[in-house]
Amino acid sequence: MKSYEMDMCTGSLWKKIMVFSVPLMFSNILQVVFNISDVAVVGKFAGPIALGAVGSTSILITLSTGILLGLSSGASALTALYIGARNDREVEKTVHTSALLMGFVGIVIMLAGLLAAPGILTLMGTKEELIWGAVRYLRLYLLGTPALAVFNFGNAVLSAAGDTRRPLYYLTFAGIVNILLNLIFVIFCNMGVAGVAVASIISQYISAVLVVRLLLRSQESFALRMNLLKIDKHNLNRILRIGIPSAIQYALFAVANLFVQASVNSFDHVMVEGNSAAANADPLVYDMMAAFYTACTSFIAQNLGARNRDRIRKSFSICLLYSFLLGLILGVGIYVLRYPFLSMFTSERAVVDAGIKRLSVMALSYCISAFMDCTIAASRGLGKTIVPMLIVTAGSTVFRLLWIWTVFAHFRTIESLYLLYVFSWTITAAAEIVYFVRVFRQGDESVRVR
């Protein structure tokens, strides 16, 4: 086995999960840097209105990215399953089917977003002084969606094989390019929100080209070959059975958060801008924690293929512990450093104070999300996604809407709005854990390679 890949079916799980997750953690952070550098440069050099404009699009960008991540998780889980089962032929079919699927979906999201951007931002109640810049930024940013889809496909395949280092190298290079171009386009070319959007597009295409180049040159079973690009209906169905519920799950989170953003928009522009600045902590924390969720899915899927139930159980427990501790450390750390953190995005003291209101609630809340997200990832590794999606719909979408219409409607304070996150995570996590334990206890029927 090449040094870049990893056998997840043998050896110390404590060590291998950490070795697998750390490069992926930094890869995820570099993707966050794309957006954070946009917001930081705009806030510092283009002013608070531009900051609010870019921040107003964050949920829609999260929605499009979440759909791609959901579908790629189907490709990753199925690829890992076949690698664990040592079925090279099915690995090959899965990879090439996934490549075509992700490319197609990336183009569809781009076109839909270009057409719908003004209407959606208006429905969200985006401030009149922010909407022009928000529409311009979002439309330009979405031009990079096909590249983001291709990179997520490649990253999913490589993660399934245990290779999380080379995507990190590519994102490091692309991230440096992104930051440099942000500074050049905004400071020297005075392009404002358009400048940071164009910088993101260029960076996304760089990372996509690099990961495709790697897969084309690979000699492993997961290599990409242009002459083999075709849809295998059986594996497409399996990818979609895992990927579509996962994509819907991400989308439901984003839709629920659209209502949260609309509620934030009911406050004055200072609170909106403060929320936009503080919300940059969310992807920073979530995406680092998500490295352990990806590990959870990959390790469980490979050991599902190898029919090793004990390692499935241990993989879940270790990933849950790691992600909880990471969320706790990061949440508290960002709150301790709240002033320098928020000062990266704005020089306005009133905006900083507004941002602190969000961080004060979220600091001890992030770690709770691990119980929900890690359990969902574990179920995905077992090929179970429909019921987890329904649980998320009830616990983290319907519940949030009810909270907004009742608790927030009564108190009308920004803190009462932010508290909906930790309560919805707790309720959803309890139901997800009950479901996972039930599925796991079904034994061989739930860990069967078809």
Secondary structure, 3 states (H helix, E strand, C coil): CCCCCCCCCCCCHHHHHHHHHHHHHHHHHHHHHHHHHHHHHHHHHCCHHHHHHHHCCHHHHHHHHHHHHHHHHHHHHHHHHHHHCCCHHHHHHHHHHHHHHHHHHHHHHHHHHHHHHHHHHHHCCCCHHHHHHHHHHHHHHHCCHHHHHHHHHHHHHHHHCCCCHHHHHHHHHHHHHHHHHHHHHHHHCCCCHHHHHHHHHHHHHHHHHHHHHHHHHCCCCCCCCHHHCCCCHHHHHHHHHHHHHHHHHHHHHHHHHHHHHHHHCCCCHHHHHHHHHHCCHHHHHHHHHHHHHHHHHHHHHHHHHCCCHHHHHHHHHHHHHHHHHHHHHHHHHHHHCHHHHHHCCCCCHHHHHHHHHHHHHHCCCHHHHHHHHHHHHHHHHCCCCHHHHHHHHHHHHHHHHHHHHHHHHHHCCHHHHHCHHHHHHHHHHHHHHHHHHHHHHCHHHCCCCC
